[in-house]
Amino acid sequence: MRIGIAGAGLCGRLLAWQLARQGHSVTLFDRDSGAGEQSAGLIAAAMLAPYSESLRAGNKVFQLGCRALRQWQGLLSLLCHDSGVKVELRHSGSIAVAHRADALELDDMSRRLQALPAVDLQRPYWLSASELRAAEPELDNFERGLYLPGEGCLDNRALFAALGQAIDKAGGRWRRQQQVETVGAGFIRSGGASHRFDYVFDCRGFGAGTDLRELRGVRGELLWVRATEVKLSRPVRLMHPRYQIYIAPKPDHFYVVGATEIESESLAPITVRSALELQSALYTLHTGFAEAEIVQASSQCRPAFEDNLPRIYQAEGLMRVNGLYRHGYLLGPTLVARALALFENRAVDPGNGSLEEAIKVIPA
Ligand SMILES: Cc1cc2nc3c(=O)[nH]c(=O)nc-3n(C[C@H](O)[C@H](O)[C@H](O)COP(=O)(O)OP(=O)(O)OC[C@H]3O[C@@H](n4cnc5c(N)ncnc54)[C@H](O)[C@@H]3O)c2cc1C
């Protein structure tokens, strides 16, 4: 089929790659250069943190998120085969810590995580000071840590590049720097012209608001820093009553420090307040970050619906796949698998039963 995809961010790329490798003729439209610089997916920390995210998002996202770890392993090895690019995936757990004055935050987190339903991941458990140092030697100013098995993060910059190459190799075409005005059944309107396809996917994330009135943007800000003196091998979360930060290690001494969450659709640069909060929390976690270089300060909007769960809107010749909110990496593979199954008229294994409920499919 001739397939048009509006939006070459996380969702659009995952779909385009899989559709192109099935032999469809795929054309991707994006307003950016094709590298993904205007997508939330490229600047994100790409944390895969079902336990941590369950604190805000609840059981459904937790159960779906636990699957993502397995799904990414399979997807990344296929992607490496197709693109020749190896994308780093860390999944040896994450650690939450708190300063002594905020110890109750960590106790509360532990209590709430113990109440989650059993899954095929080990339950979170406490690390004593010596166990914490054995796991992460540089976290030596904390008396204990909460270990969250299975959590991790992936190298999203490499992922975007790998998906781009795999799409090229599978014969996908790009329409770069193309602002899409509207997407409808069988067409994408861009630059005043209507481009016709047999089937169209709308994957514009927050940018799809013109066609999806119920979509909102939730602003997030974060920093990419490079710290050659810091050696953290896992994501670390610092619990604090007012703001919590996480640090996601990336290859070559890069760390992503994030993220604010503000009910605003502003895409303005990061504010002084947010930058100060992120940096001071970073420094109190590990003084080695004092000499870190701030390589990039980014802000973007997470695409979200009222219930903060993803949705698929479907009509003849059209599918809108959106609402990944703060869970693009955690829920993206499941959402894309669901979209592909609907496109092919296949039934999907509902897994632990939460899939059907968590991803609403709505007539467009
Ligand atoms: C600060 C921050 C941190 C995050 N951290 C994490 C994390 O650790 N783990 C996690 O799972 N998720 C995280 N997320 C969420 C994740 O990034 C998003 O859920 C995910 O990127 C959404 O994917 P998408 O493809 O729908 O949208 P996007 O990735 O934003 O892609 C949308 C694409 O559409 C294009 N586009 C939009 N409008 C138009 C238009 N009119 N014309 C042409 N092109 C258009 C954009 O240029 C972009 O390339 C984070 C998000 C933010 C903002």
The ligand as a Tripos MOL2 file, in Angstrom:
@<TRIPOS>MOLECULE
LIG
   53    58     1     0     0
SMALL
NO_CHARGES

@<TRIPOS>ATOM
      1 C1         11.2830   16.5050   28.8170 C.3       1 LIG1
      2 C2         10.7330   15.1630   28.3950 C.ar      1 LIG1
      3 C3         11.2670   13.9980   28.9450 C.ar      1 LIG1
      4 C4         10.7240   12.7360   28.5910 C.ar      1 LIG1
      5 N1         11.2820   11.6140   29.1240 N.ar      1 LIG1
      6 C5         10.7350   10.4000   28.8370 C.ar      1 LIG1
      7 C6         11.2850    9.2210   29.4070 C.ar      1 LIG1
      8 O1         12.2740    9.2630   30.1430 O.2       1 LIG1
      9 N2         10.6810    8.0250   29.1200 N.ar      1 LIG1
     10 C7          9.5830    7.9460   28.3060 C.ar      1 LIG1
     11 O2          9.0600    6.8460   28.1060 O.2       1 LIG1
     12 N3          9.0760    9.0620   27.7100 N.ar      1 LIG1
     13 C8          9.6090   10.2800   27.9740 C.ar      1 LIG1
     14 N4          9.0960   11.4140   27.4050 N.ar      1 LIG1
     15 C9          7.8960   11.2800   26.5750 C.3       1 LIG1
     16 C10         8.2050   10.9520   25.1210 C.3       1 LIG1
     17 O3          9.2340   11.7630   24.6350 O.3       1 LIG1
     18 C11         6.9260   11.1800   24.2960 C.3       1 LIG1
     19 O4          5.8640   10.4540   24.8760 O.3       1 LIG1
     20 C12         7.1120   10.6890   22.8580 C.3       1 LIG1
     21 O5          8.2030   11.3370   22.2550 O.3       1 LIG1
     22 C13         5.8460   10.9460   22.0360 C.3       1 LIG1
     23 O6          6.0880   10.4070   20.7600 O.3       1 LIG1
     24 P1          5.3540   10.9710   19.4480 P.3       1 LIG1
     25 O7          5.9570   10.2840   18.2910 O.co2     1 LIG1
     26 O8          3.8820   10.9290   19.6720 O.co2     1 LIG1
     27 O9          5.7460   12.5340   19.4400 O.3       1 LIG1
     28 P2          7.1640   13.1790   19.1150 P.3       1 LIG1
     29 O10         8.2710   12.2790   19.5190 O.co2     1 LIG1
     30 O11         7.1420   14.5430   19.7140 O.co2     1 LIG1
     31 O12         7.1910   13.2990   17.5250 O.3       1 LIG1
     32 C14         6.2860   14.1350   16.8320 C.3       1 LIG1
     33 C15         6.9040   14.4980   15.4790 C.3       1 LIG1
     34 O13         5.9150   15.1630   14.6980 O.3       1 LIG1
     35 C16         6.4980   16.3010   14.0900 C.3       1 LIG1
     36 N5          5.4140   17.2880   13.8770 N.ar      1 LIG1
     37 C17         4.5770   17.7960   14.8090 C.ar      1 LIG1
     38 N6          3.7070   18.6390   14.2500 N.ar      1 LIG1
     39 C18         4.0010   18.6710   12.9300 C.ar      1 LIG1
     40 C19         3.4330   19.3470   11.8180 C.ar      1 LIG1
     41 N7          2.3780   20.1510   11.9430 N.pl3     1 LIG1
     42 N8          3.9900   19.1460   10.6010 N.ar      1 LIG1
     43 C20         5.0540   18.3120   10.4360 C.ar      1 LIG1
     44 N9          5.6210   17.6470   11.4630 N.ar      1 LIG1
     45 C21         5.0910   17.8180   12.6940 C.ar      1 LIG1
     46 C22         7.5600   16.7860   15.0770 C.3       1 LIG1
     47 O14         8.5540   17.5600   14.4110 O.3       1 LIG1
     48 C23         8.0880   15.4570   15.6000 C.3       1 LIG1
     49 O15         9.1700   14.9890   14.8340 O.3       1 LIG1
     50 C24         9.6350   12.6710   27.6960 C.ar      1 LIG1
     51 C25         9.1360   13.8340   27.1110 C.ar      1 LIG1
     52 C26         9.6710   15.0680   27.4580 C.ar      1 LIG1
     53 C27         9.1200   16.3220   26.8180 C.3       1 LIG1
@<TRIPOS>BOND
     1     1     2 1
     2     2     3 ar
     3     2    52 ar
     4     3     4 ar
     5     4     5 ar
     6     4    50 ar
     7     5     6 ar
     8     6     7 ar
     9     6    13 1
    10     7     8 2
    11     7     9 ar
    12     9    10 ar
    13    10    11 2
    14    10    12 ar
    15    12    13 ar
    16    13    14 ar
    17    14    15 1
    18    14    50 ar
    19    15    16 1
    20    16    17 1
    21    16    18 1
    22    18    19 1
    23    18    20 1
    24    20    21 1
    25    20    22 1
    26    22    23 1
    27    23    24 1
    28    24    25 2
    29    24    26 1
    30    24    27 1
    31    27    28 1
    32    28    29 2
    33    28    30 1
    34    28    31 1
    35    31    32 1
    36    32    33 1
    37    33    34 1
    38    33    48 1
    39    34    35 1
    40    35    36 1
    41    35    46 1
    42    36    37 ar
    43    36    45 ar
    44    37    38 ar
    45    38    39 ar
    46    39    40 ar
    47    39    45 ar
    48    40    41 1
    49    40    42 ar
    50    42    43 ar
    51    43    44 ar
    52    44    45 ar
    53    46    47 1
    54    46    48 1
    55    48    49 1
    56    50    51 ar
    57    51    52 ar
    58    52    53 1
@<TRIPOS>SUBSTRUCTURE
     1 LIG1         1 GROUP 0 **** ****
